[in-house]
Amino acid sequence: MRRGVGAGAIAKKKLAEAKYKERGNVLAEDQIAQMSKQLETFKSNLEEFASKHKQEIRKNPQFRVQFQEMCATIGVDPLASGKGFWSEMLGVGDFYYELGVQIIEVCLALKHRNGGLITLDELHHRVLKGRGKYAQDVSQDDLVRAIKKLKVMGNGFGMIPVGGSYLVQSVPAELNMDHTVVLQLAEKKGYVTVSEIKENLKWEKERACHVLDHLLKEGLAWLDSQSAGEAQYWLPALFSELSSRDITPEEASQMTP
């Protein structure tokens, strides 16, 4: 007949479990302390690196991207504030906020002809043109980071993925996934038709018309009802001919019925 486990054995087992738990806590605390020490060392080395390469970080866009990636590995955001250690050392905080102002200026200047949508390529070109050839160089990665900071202003600024790049949205228009896929469909030609939407996206006519009507209402699309065959809905942000010259509000009005 098997004997039951005695009270002494149970107490001994509990004591062993408590010791294992205590030892585990000590090991965990040691690991956390070591990781914190390594993190502080890495941060200190990063600050030393930043101080040594300050001018290159500010002037070289590619170098600046690599520096941002190094910062991200330890949770440091040099753009988090216009004040503080990183801003004082590198001036990168002020750099991105000033870049944000230039982005807003370009978007406002072109809103009358593109409705508040502009390709990242065109935005980059116009920002560089406005800064002048002797100004600090700016990359598209810099623009993306600055635009992300502009999101604190509300739902006005955002980025829509199109053809491996982005459309930058600078107006508080409500765009859902339906609108996004129609913009992506129009990316190659600069315009789209109801039939193309139905054929490529397998939508009903009512759904396609609903999306296009919304884009027209928000000023993001222009309707060419006099085109041969079916009416065409042009997206001025994607229309390469419009991107190469300035369009007046009067010219824009001629594109709508």
Disulfide bonds with the S-S distance in Angstrom:
none
